[in-house]
Amino acid sequence: MGSMATQQKISEEDQLRAGWYALLAQLLSREPSEQLLTMLRGLEGDDSDLGKGIRALAAAARGTTVETAKQEYFDLFIGIGQGELLPYASYYLTGFLHEKPLGRLRGDMARLQIARADDVTEPEDHIAALCEMMSGLITGSFGAPVDLAEQRDFFDTHIGCWAPRFFEDLQAAKAAVLYMPVGTIGRQFLAIETQAFDMAA
């Protein structure tokens, strides 16, 4: 879907931003596969804070097995009854699931022609779904790429107001080993995005 739209000119910087969102979505949407771990083990970071986070993630991936990583994902996000963390905007903003933030998101999804995936059972305000939506808005997966003002509006309304706290909690979570650097990377990347949006305003 949207492959024609992706042919439109998207700057290298925007491709990179979309790639970061897509990586976070991939890491947080489902338990890790052997394929994902292999990809993570091959990542190389630079000396920037984000680059160091990537190096830490690669090292953590090299130090784990797929069984251990799956168990960690289960403990963090699913659990018996409930995982250590609830990665939903509604929960972080109101203390409950299925609240007004989810209603607002559904309104924006309808306006931006973002359809819910058929195979997804959890609410749409899951952090992975929001990162995937943000990536798609940048690249034009849902039609034409949206402009920076629209991106900022979506980011401020649905991500920036809570996700930094979620990533901090993920960094500090008891069960987090492989996912501790994911928390670091998410927090640092969202800080860069916030700063970039502020500079462009």
PEPETA-V547211 format. One record per residue. N is the residue number from 1. RES is the residue in one letter. PSI is psi as a letter, one per 20 degrees, with the letter a starting at -180 (999 if undefined). NEAR is the number of other ideal C-beta (glycine too) atoms within 10 Angstrom. D_FIRST is the distance of its C-alpha to the first C-alpha in Angstrom with 1 decimal. Layout:
((N RES PSI NEAR D_FIRST) (N RES PSI NEAR D_FIRST))
This chain:
((1 M p 10 0.0) (2 G j 14 3.8) (3 S h 8 5.7) (4 M g 9 8.2) (5 A h 16 8.9) (6 T i 15 9.6) (7 Q i 9 12.2) (8 Q q 10 14.2) (9 K o 6 17.2) (10 I p 16 16.9) (11 S q 9 20.2) (12 E h 7 21.0) (13 E g 10 22.2) (14 D h 16 18.9) (15 Q g 12 17.1) (16 L g 10 19.8) (17 R g 21 19.6) (18 A h 22 15.9) (19 G h 13 17.0) (20 W g 21 19.8) (21 Y g 25 17.8) (22 A h 18 15.4) (23 L g 22 18.6) (24 L g 24 20.3) (25 A g 21 17.5) (26 Q g 18 17.7) (27 L h 22 21.5) (28 L i 24 21.8) (29 S h 18 19.3) (30 R r 13 21.2) (31 E q 15 24.3) (32 P q 21 24.3) (33 S r 13 24.0) (34 E h 11 26.2) (35 Q g 9 23.3) (36 L g 17 22.6) (37 L g 20 26.4) (38 T g 11 26.7) (39 M g 15 24.2) (40 L h 24 26.0) (41 R h 15 29.4) (42 G i 10 28.5) (43 L q 14 27.6) (44 E p 8 30.2) (45 G r 18 31.0) (46 D a 10 33.3) (47 D j 7 36.2) (48 S r 11 34.3) (49 D g 16 34.1) (50 L g 17 30.4) (51 G h 15 31.2) (52 K h 16 34.0) (53 G g 22 31.6) (54 I g 21 29.4) (55 R g 16 32.6) (56 A h 16 33.6) (57 L g 23 30.3) (58 A g 18 30.6) (59 A g 15 34.3) (60 A h 21 33.5) (61 A h 20 30.9) (62 R h 11 33.6) (63 G j 11 36.1) (64 T r 19 34.3) (65 T r 10 33.4) (66 V h 15 30.3) (67 E g 9 32.6) (68 T g 14 34.0) (69 A h 22 30.6) (70 K g 16 29.3) (71 Q g 14 32.6) (72 E g 21 32.2) (73 Y g 19 28.8) (74 F g 14 30.4) (75 D h 18 33.4) (76 L g 24 31.5) (77 F i 25 28.8) (78 I f 12 29.7) (79 G r 13 33.5) (80 I o 7 35.9) (81 G g 5 35.5) (82 Q q 9 33.8) (83 G r 16 32.7) (84 E h 15 34.5) (85 L q 21 31.7) (86 L o 18 29.6) (87 P l 24 26.5) (88 Y p 25 25.8) (89 A g 28 26.3) (90 S g 23 28.4) (91 Y g 21 30.7) (92 Y h 20 31.3) (93 L h 18 31.8) (94 T i 15 33.8) (95 G i 9 34.9) (96 F q 13 33.2) (97 L r 14 29.8) (98 H l 13 28.0) (99 E a 17 29.8) (100 K h 12 29.3) (101 P h 22 26.8) (102 L g 22 24.4) (103 G g 11 25.1) (104 R g 16 24.5) (105 L g 22 21.2) (106 R h 15 20.0) (107 G g 10 21.3) (108 D h 15 19.3) (109 M g 18 16.1) (110 A g 10 16.8) (111 R h 9 17.7) (112 L j 15 14.7) (113 Q l 8 12.3) (114 I o 21 11.3) (115 A q 9 11.3) (116 R p 11 13.3) (117 A p 11 12.1) (118 D h 5 14.3) (119 D j 5 16.0) (120 V p 12 17.2) (121 T h 5 20.8) (122 E r 13 22.0) (123 P q 19 21.9) (124 E i 19 19.0) (125 D k 26 21.5) (126 H q 22 21.5) (127 I h 26 21.6) (128 A g 19 18.8) (129 A g 25 16.4) (130 L h 25 17.7) (131 C h 26 17.3) (132 E g 21 13.6) (133 M g 23 13.3) (134 M g 23 15.5) (135 S g 20 13.6) (136 G h 24 10.4) (137 L h 23 12.9) (138 I g 24 14.4) (139 T i 21 11.6) (140 G k 20 9.7) (141 S h 19 6.5) (142 F j 18 7.7) (143 G c 15 8.9) (144 A q 10 11.8) (145 P p 22 13.2) (146 V q 17 16.0) (147 D r 10 19.6) (148 L h 15 21.9) (149 A g 11 23.8) (150 E g 14 20.8) (151 Q g 19 19.8) (152 R g 19 23.5) (153 D g 14 23.8) (154 F g 21 21.0) (155 F g 21 22.5) (156 D g 12 26.0) (157 T h 14 25.4) (158 H i 24 23.3) (159 I g 22 23.9) (160 G h 16 26.9) (161 C i 14 29.2) (162 W h 21 29.2) (163 A h 23 27.1) (164 P h 19 29.7) (165 R g 12 32.2) (166 F g 23 29.9) (167 F h 24 29.6) (168 E g 14 33.4) (169 D h 18 33.9) (170 L g 26 31.7) (171 Q h 18 33.8) (172 A i 10 36.9) (173 A q 19 36.0) (174 K g 7 38.6) (175 A i 19 36.2) (176 A o 20 34.2) (177 V f 14 34.8) (178 L h 21 31.5) (179 Y i 25 29.9) (180 M g 19 32.7) (181 P h 25 31.3) (182 V g 23 27.8) (183 G g 20 29.7) (184 T g 21 31.3) (185 I g 26 28.1) (186 G g 26 26.4) (187 R g 21 29.5) (188 Q g 20 30.0) (189 F g 22 26.4) (190 L h 21 26.5) (191 A g 15 29.9) (192 I g 14 28.7) (193 E g 21 25.9) (194 T g 16 28.5) (195 Q g 10 30.9) (196 A g 14 28.4) (197 F g 17 27.5) (198 D h 9 31.3) (199 M h 7 32.1) (200 A i 10 29.6) (201 A 999 8 31.0))
